[in-house]
Amino acid sequence: MKNEIIINIHAVIPASRVNGPGSRMVVYFQGCSRRCALCFNPETHPFEQRCLFTVEEIFATNSVDGIEGITVSGGEPFAQPGALAALLKEARLTHGLSTVVYTGFTLEEVRSSRELRSSLPFIDVLIDGPYDETRPEETLLARGSTNQGFHFLTDRYRLEDFYLPGKAEILIGPGGVVRGTGFSTLPFPMK
């Protein structure tokens, strides 16, 4: 029997155009200890069981047809380091997807931990640093605040690729479920 890694997920958005270059699947991890003031996703902060998925289940229930890549956010993706590495490895090696990860950690903090840095070989772009409400990003650049840095760990993307068509999206899913995503301080549900 295969030892499957379970990921505690807040939500998955099958296709978004405001969470990195092109059309992207967005996976929001549940749990974050940073709890940045005015965080866009405060409902992802509690370390409580939300939705448990294996990596295989995420890709089996969300088509990658027409998707350029996967963006992982949270919560804090590095709070589940083994799960993050498994998800990114599957996205890259099995599905040929590009990978973007948003984290409140700095790249230096990630590199200083053996457990955290295990994901780095599978990340194209790491956007790091805690959200700082006093330094909002006011352009269409894909980050919440100007203190957050872009780290291009492969040559797949450049900074110009992260100027996006908008700051937020409202998505209406099956059964009329409304979800919001992106970089907006306006409250909208991500359920």
N, C-alpha and C positions, 0 to 999 in steps of 0.2 A: 504494500500500500504506500502510495506517495505521501510524503510529509508536506502537507499544504500549509502555506503561510496564510493566516487570516488577517485581514486588514479591517480596522474599524473606520468606516467611511461615513462622512456626514451626507454627502450627495455626489452624484455623478451627472454631469451635463454632457450628453452625447455629442453635441456640436456647438461650438461658440466661435465667434470671430473677434472677441475683445479680450481674450486671455492668452495672447501670443500670436505669432504669425500664422496666417491661413486659418482653415477650419480645424478646430482642436477639440478633442475630448478633454473635459476638465474633471479631475478627481479631487474632491475636497476631503482631506483627512479630518477625523474628529479628535479633538484634544489639543490644547495649547496652554502652556504655563506662562507665556509672556503677557497675555491679556492687555495688549496695547490699547491705550485710550482711543476711543472712536474707531476702533477696528471695523472694517467693512463686514466681517463675518463673526460677530460676537457669539452667535449660537453654536459655533464650532469649538468654543473654548473648553467646555466641561469635558473632563476625562470620564465620560460615561459611554456605555455600550449604545451605539446608534444602529448601524447596519453593518453586519459582518459579512464580508465577501472574501473569497479566495481571488487571487490574481486571475485565474482562469475564468471565474464567474463574471468578473468585470468585463473581460473581453468577449465572453459568450453572450452577454446581455446587452452589449453596446457595440454596434457595428463600427468597424474602422473604415468602411467603404467611403471614399471621399474625404477622409480625415488626413491632414498633414502630420499631426502630432498629438501628443498628450501633454497637458499642463497639470501639474500637481500643486495644490495649494492647501489651505486649511482654514482653521487649525494650523498645526505645525507638522509638516510631513516628517521631519527628522525626529519627532517624538516616537515614531514607529519605524526605526531605522532598517530593520530587517525586511519589513513589509515594503518600505519605500524602494529598497534596492531590488527586491523581487519584481515589483511592478514595473520599474524602469527598465530592468533587464528584459522582461517579456515584451514590453512595448518596442524596444529597440531591436532586439535580436529576432524575435518571432514575427513581429508585425511591421518592422521597418519604419517605425514612427520616430519623428524627432521628439525630444524631451525638453521641457522647461519646468523648472521647480522654483517656487516662491518659498522663502524661508525667513523667519525672524532671526536666525543665526547669521553670523558673518561667515564668509568663506574661510577665514582663519580659524574660527571655532570648529567648523566642519572638518577641516584638514587636521586639526589637533586631536581628533578622536578617531580611533581605528574603526569603531562601530559606525560612526556617522560617515566617514569618508568612503565607505564601501560602495556608496551610491554614485560617487563622482565619475567613475568611468562610463556611466550610462546617462549622464546629463549633458545636453548640448549647451544650455544656458541656465545659469543659476542667478536668480535675482534675490539679493540678500539684504538683511538688515531689518530691524523692527520698524513698523509703521510709526511715523512721527506726524501727528496731526498739525504741528506748527509749521511743517514744511510740505504742504500738499503739492502733488504733481499737477500742474495746470495745463500741460500740453496733452496731446494724445499719446504720449509715451506710456507704455504698459507697466506702470508701477504706481503704487499708492502715494509715496512721498519721495522727495528729491534726495533724501539721505540713502535711499536704497540703491545698491550698485548692481550693474549688469556684469556678469562674468561669463565670457564666451569660452567654454571649455573645449569646444570643437570649432571648426571653421564653417559650420553649417549656416550660421546666421551672423548678421552685423547689427549694430544699433539701429540702423535705418529700418530694419525689419520689424522693430518694436514700436513704430509709430502706427497706430491702429485706426480703423475707420470710425471708432467711437469709444466712449469711456464705459458704457454699460449696455446691457441687453436685457430685455424682458422677453422671456420665452413662455409660450403656452403649450403645454404638453397634453398627453392623453387625459381625457376626463376633465379638461379645462384647468389643470393644475398650472398655476403661474409661478415661474421661477425668475429670479434676477441674478445676474452675474456681471462681473466687471469691477470697475474702480469708481464706485459712487458712494457717497456718504448718505444718500437717500435710502431709507429702510425699504427693503423688499424681501419677500421670502425666498429661501434657497431650498426648501423642502422637496 
